[in-house]
């Protein structure tokens, strides 16, 4: 078995004509951030939480989620052969600024998908003691006050084209994090939808657009960020082994963790930071 075959995952797919209501329900149901888009069972693209969030929050129309097909938002999928090594996958992901790769074989076509999470798990299993968190952390990060209205946070996410914002209280202590997944949940709640996790085959009628989050009459101006943020904020210490950060992200299904320096939030470490560390290691060996 090749190195890549040992860590790839079976892809979860959706048809190109699937509505965004169905796509979002699948993402939430499976606790994943991306789906492979197919046409007659052949992979033709990929759609992610970030793709959906940025598209809908920049869309000035009032389209219903049931009226927008996956094919309208999907991006091309970049694939590699299963004979390629992990080092090459890291380089491609960093170069193209993507979070996943399709994996194909000459005989069977698409056989799996490899994500930053899969590579990070591999790092945690093979490189203990290689780096401390402080070696690869990012000092600059975007944070806002948790008492800000949801509309303020969403506006910042759109302006910066980012998928997460760290939220602090009035004492500058970290309280939580806001992601597109949190926005999906609050949009569904505001639309009085049935639980998407228990009714994944039912349509979602909520209108998830700029109007709901950003207009003067939208719910984004009545709900505070702290009321919908993910509160189980995870952080690691500056001196921790980098695998501690890897394990925290894997166990909590998150893309980044805060970094404490002398007890205070001094930066973040993300899956991309992990890949950069692997890239540097590979090119120094």
N, C-alpha and C positions, 0 to 999 in steps of 0.2 A: 504493500500500500504506500502510495506517495505521501509526502509530507502534507500536501494540501488536502488529500482525501481524508486524512485523519482528523481534520478540524472543520471541514465544511458542514453546512446544515442543509437539510431538505428545504427547498423554497416553498413558501406559501404563496399561492397565485390568485389572481382575479382576472376575469375577462375584460377586454378593452371596453366593452359596453356597460360594465358594472357602474352603477351610480356612486357618487361620492358618499352617499348615506351608507351604502353597503361597504365601501372601502373603509370608512371610518369605523364602522361596527366591527369589521374584521381586525383592524389594527388594535382596537381596544380589547376585543375578545381574546386575542392571542398574545397580548402584551408585547407587541412588536412595533417597529417604527417604519417598516417598508413592506411592500408587496411587489412581486413580479407580475407584470401585466402581460396577458397572453392573447393571441388571436388564433382560434381553433387549436388551442393547446400548445402553440409555439410561442416562446417568449419574444416580445417585441419592445419591452420597456420596463421601467421601474417607477413606482410612485411612493413618496415618503411623507411622513407627517409634516415635515418642513415645507415640502412642495405644496401640500394642501393648504396649510396655514397661510403661507405668503400669498398664494393665489387668491384665496377667498377674501383675505383682509385687504387686498389691493383691488378687488373687483368692485366697481361702483354700481353694478346692477343688483337686483334683489332675487337672484336665481335661487330656486329651491335646490337643496342637495340632491334630490332625486332626479333633477334635470341636467346634471353635469356628469358626463361620462369620464371614466378614468383616463381614456385616451386623450382628453383635452388637456390634462395636466402632466401626464407621465413624461419622463425623460428617457433618452436612450440608455440602454443597459450596457455597461462595459464588461466584457467577459474575457476569461483566460482559460487556457487548457489545464486540465488537472495535473499535467506534468510540470507545471511552473512551480517554483519554490516560493515560500512565504516572503522571502526577501524581495522578490520581484513584485509581489502583490502590494507590499508596503510602499514601494516606490511609485507604483501606478496610482494608488489611492491618494498619496500626498501630492503627486504631480497634477492629477485631475480634480483634486479637492472633493473626493467622493467617499462615501462611507461603506460601500460594499462593492463586490464584484461577483458576477455570475461565473460559475465554474462549469466548463463543458468537457466532454470527452469526444474523441473522433468518431466513436461508434454510436453513442447515445444522445448526442446533443447536450442540452443543459441538464446537469446532474445535481447541482447544488448551488449554494450561495455562501460566500465568505464575507464577514463583516468585521468592522473594527473590534467588536466584542470578541469574536472568535480568535483574532490575532492577539488581543489582550490576554485572553485566557491562556493561550500558548506561552506568552511571555511570563505570566505568573507561575507557570509550571516549570519553566526552564531557566529562568534568570534571577533567581533569588539572590540578593546581595549585590546585584549589578549596579543599581542606582538607588539613591534616596529621593524622596518626593521633591525635595528642594532643588535637585539637579535639573528637573525638567518642568517644574511648575511655571505657569504664566502669571506674572505679577499684575498685569492690567486685566481687569474684568469689569463687566457692566453690572452695577447694582442700583437699586432704587429703594425708597422707603416703603415698607409694607402697608402704610396707611394711605398711599396714593390710590386713586381710583383705578379700576381695571383699565379704563380707556387710556390713562397715561402710560401704563406699562405696555399695552398693546401698541400704542403709537411708537414707543421707543423700539420695540422689537421689529416693527415694520421699517422704521428709518434706518436701523443698523443691520437689517436683514439677518437677524440672529434668532435662534430657537429657544433661548433660555435667558432669564434674568434672575440674578440673586437678589433676595429681598431682606432688608435689615429693619430693625426697630429704631426708635428715637435715640437709643444709646449706641447705635452703630453695631449692634450685635446681630449676627445672621439669624434669621427666623425661618426662611424657607426659600423655595425656588419656583419660578413660574415657567412653564413650558407650553408648547402647543397642545400637548396632551391634556393639560389642565384646562386650556381654552375649549377644547372639544367637549370635555365633560360639562363645563358651565353652560355652553351653548345648548347642549342637549337638555340640561335641566331647565333652562329658561324656555325652551320650546315645549316643555311639559311632555317630553317623549317618555315612553316606557323605557325601563332599564335596557340599555343596548346589550349588556352582558347576558341578560336572560331572554332577550327577544331579538337575536341577531338577524333573523330573517325578515323582521318587520321594517317597513320604511321609516326613515327619520325625517320628519317634516320641518324641522327647525331651519330657519333661514340664517346661515352662518356667514355674514358679510360685514363690511365696514360699518353699515348702519347699526347693527346690533351692538357692536363694541364701541364705536367712535362717535356716532351722531349724538346731538343734544338730547334726543328722546330715547336713545338706546340704553340698555341695561348696564353698559360699561361705565356710565356716569353715576350709577347708584350702588354699585358693588365695589368694595375695596379689595385690593390685591390680596390682603391677608386672609380674606374669607374664602378664597378659592385656590391659593397657592398650595403646593406640596410642602407639608410642614415637617416631614421627617428629613430635615436638612442633614446631610452627611458631610463630615469633614475629617481630615487626617492631619497628622502633625508633619511639620517641615522636615523633621529628622527620621520619619518612618521610612521603611523599605518601600520602594515603589509598588511592590506587589500588594501592599496593604491597600493602596488606592485602587489598584486593579480589582481586587476582591470586593471592595466596597461598591464599585460601579456595577460589577457583575451581579452581586447578591441583591442589589436594590434596583436593578434595571434602569440605571441612570447614565448619562453621558459625561458627567463631570462631578467632582467633589471639591469642596473648599479646602484650603490649606491654612492651618493655624500656625502662626508664628508668635511665640510667647503668649499663647492663649487667644490671640486676636486673628480675625480673618485677614490674611496677607496676600492671598492669591488663589488660584484654582489650578487643578490639574484635570485634563480631559483625555478622552480616548485618542484624540489627535496628538496630544503631547506624548502619549505612550508610543504611538507610531513613529514620531520624530526621534524619540530615544532609540528605538529599534533601528531606524535608518542610520543614525549616527554610529551605533555599534557595528552595524554591518559594513560600513564604509571605513571603519578604523581597524577592522580585523585583518 
